Amino acid sequence: MPRKRPEFTKSPYFVDEPGNWHLKPGAPKELQIEFENYMNSLQDIEEPGAINGVHIDWPYDR
């Protein structure tokens, strides 16, 4: 299932280097906040029974 492309990726301040996403100096504060929130959301703690933060109901877990 395709993911929605974050709005900050369409900004001229966004730099899409593989493994090194960042914003150029002078990016608006709102854009910085959106970028930080997105990057922090990628660091969610993984728990058993979850794949990329999505819980999978396994028939043997019951």
CYANA upper distance limits for C-alpha pairs under 8 A (distance plus 0.5 A):
  5 ARG  CA      9 THR  CA      7.66
  6 PRO  CA     10 LYS  CA      8.32
  7 GLU  CA     11 SER  CA      7.92
  8 PHE  CA     14 PHE  CA      7.17
  8 PHE  CA     31 LEU  CA      6.82
  8 PHE  CA     34 GLU  CA      7.50
  8 PHE  CA     35 PHE  CA      7.00
  9 THR  CA     14 PHE  CA      6.25
  9 THR  CA     16 ASP  CA      8.27
 10 LYS  CA     14 PHE  CA      7.72
 13 TYR  CA     23 LEU  CA      5.85
 13 TYR  CA     24 LYS  CA      5.46
 13 TYR  CA     25 PRO  CA      8.15
 13 TYR  CA     26 GLY  CA      8.36
 13 TYR  CA     27 ALA  CA      6.26
 14 PHE  CA     21 TRP  CA      8.04
 14 PHE  CA     22 HIS  CA      6.67
 14 PHE  CA     23 LEU  CA      5.16
 14 PHE  CA     24 LYS  CA      6.84
 15 VAL  CA     21 TRP  CA      6.30
 15 VAL  CA     22 HIS  CA      5.89
 15 VAL  CA     23 LEU  CA      6.26
 15 VAL  CA     24 LYS  CA      7.34
 16 ASP  CA     20 ASN  CA      7.56
 16 ASP  CA     21 TRP  CA      5.61
 16 ASP  CA     22 HIS  CA      7.59
 17 GLU  CA     21 TRP  CA      6.00
 17 GLU  CA     22 HIS  CA      8.41
 23 LEU  CA     27 ALA  CA      7.06
 23 LEU  CA     32 GLN  CA      8.02
 27 ALA  CA     31 LEU  CA      6.99
 27 ALA  CA     32 GLN  CA      7.05
 28 PRO  CA     32 GLN  CA      6.88
 29 LYS  CA     33 ILE  CA      6.75
 30 GLU  CA     34 GLU  CA      6.75
 31 LEU  CA     35 PHE  CA      6.56
 32 GLN  CA     36 GLU  CA      6.57
 33 ILE  CA     37 ASN  CA      6.57
 34 GLU  CA     38 TYR  CA      6.71
 35 PHE  CA     39 MET  CA      6.67
 36 GLU  CA     40 ASN  CA      6.51
 37 ASN  CA     41 SER  CA      6.66
 38 TYR  CA     42 LEU  CA      7.21
 39 MET  CA     43 GLN  CA      7.69
 40 ASN  CA     44 ASP  CA      7.93
 44 ASP  CA     53 GLY  CA      7.63
 45 ILE  CA     53 GLY  CA      8.33
 46 GLU  CA     50 ALA  CA      7.12
 46 GLU  CA     51 ILE  CA      8.07
 46 GLU  CA     52 ASN  CA      7.66
 46 GLU  CA     53 GLY  CA      6.80
 47 GLU  CA     53 GLY  CA      8.25
 49 GLY  CA     55 HIS  CA      6.29
 49 GLY  CA     56 ILE  CA      6.24
 49 GLY  CA     57 ASP  CA      7.93
 49 GLY  CA     58 TRP  CA      8.22
 50 ALA  CA     54 VAL  CA      5.62
 50 ALA  CA     55 HIS  CA      4.73
 50 ALA  CA     56 ILE  CA      6.23
 51 ILE  CA     55 HIS  CA      7.02
 51 ILE  CA     56 ILE  CA      7.73
 57 ASP  CA     61 ASP  CA      7.84
 58 TRP  CA     62 ARG  CA      8.17
